[in-house]
Amino acid sequence: MGFSFEMIEDKIECFEATDLTTLEKKINEQIENNRALLLEVHHVSHQMCIEAESKRLYYSAIVHFKLRKKSVL
């Protein structure tokens, strides 16, 4: 039995935080981590939710990473 290596072509990650600064920091850290896998951001979707009873804000984002395309010079 041997090892099999395949490139990750698509990856979707979910993030959540109670403030925008923390959410942005989490996403930026993962962008840097995914660069090592040759992935770049393809699409970002985000939303904000308010909890009715405590009136706390929650922020969430879904980031779609795709394999970086080779540039042709």
C-alpha positions as CSV (number, residue, x, y, z in Angstrom):
1,M,0.0,0.0,0.0
2,G,1.5,3.4,-1.0
3,F,0.7,7.0,-0.5
4,S,-1.5,8.9,-3.0
5,F,-1.2,12.6,-3.2
6,E,-3.9,14.7,-4.9
7,M,-4.2,18.5,-5.2
8,I,-7.1,20.0,-3.4
9,E,-9.0,22.0,-6.0
10,D,-11.9,23.3,-4.0
11,K,-12.3,24.0,-0.3
12,I,-15.1,25.7,1.6
13,E,-14.5,27.0,5.1
14,C,-16.9,28.6,7.6
15,F,-16.0,31.2,10.1
16,E,-17.9,32.9,13.0
17,A,-17.2,35.6,15.5
18,T,-18.9,38.1,17.8
19,D,-17.1,41.1,16.1
20,L,-16.0,42.0,12.6
21,T,-12.3,42.5,13.6
22,T,-12.0,38.9,14.9
23,L,-13.9,37.5,11.9
24,E,-11.5,39.3,9.5
25,K,-8.5,38.1,11.5
26,K,-9.7,34.5,11.3
27,I,-10.3,34.7,7.6
28,N,-6.9,36.3,6.9
29,E,-5.0,33.7,8.9
30,Q,-6.7,30.9,6.9
31,I,-6.0,32.7,3.6
32,E,-2.3,32.6,4.5
33,N,-2.5,28.9,5.5
34,N,-4.2,28.0,2.3
35,R,-1.6,29.7,0.1
36,A,0.7,26.9,1.1
37,L,-1.8,24.6,-0.6
38,L,-1.9,26.8,-3.7
39,L,-5.4,27.9,-2.9
40,E,-6.8,31.4,-3.4
41,V,-10.1,33.0,-2.5
42,H,-12.8,32.5,-5.1
43,H,-15.8,33.8,-3.3
44,V,-16.9,35.2,0.1
45,S,-20.4,35.2,1.5
46,H,-21.1,36.8,4.9
47,Q,-24.0,37.7,7.2
48,M,-24.9,39.2,10.5
49,C,-27.4,37.8,13.0
50,I,-28.9,39.4,16.1
51,E,-29.9,37.2,19.0
52,A,-33.3,38.4,20.1
53,E,-33.1,37.9,23.8
54,S,-29.6,39.2,24.5
55,K,-29.3,41.4,21.5
56,R,-25.8,40.1,20.8
57,L,-24.4,40.3,17.3
58,Y,-22.9,37.3,15.5
59,Y,-21.0,37.5,12.3
60,S,-20.4,34.6,10.0
61,A,-18.7,34.1,6.7
62,I,-18.2,31.3,4.2
63,V,-15.1,31.4,2.1
64,H,-14.7,29.3,-1.1
65,F,-11.1,28.6,-1.9
66,K,-10.0,27.3,-5.4
67,L,-6.8,26.0,-6.8
68,R,-4.7,28.9,-8.0
69,K,-4.5,28.9,-11.8
70,K,-1.1,29.0,-13.4
71,S,-0.3,32.3,-15.0
72,V,0.7,32.3,-18.6
73,L,3.4,34.8,-19.5
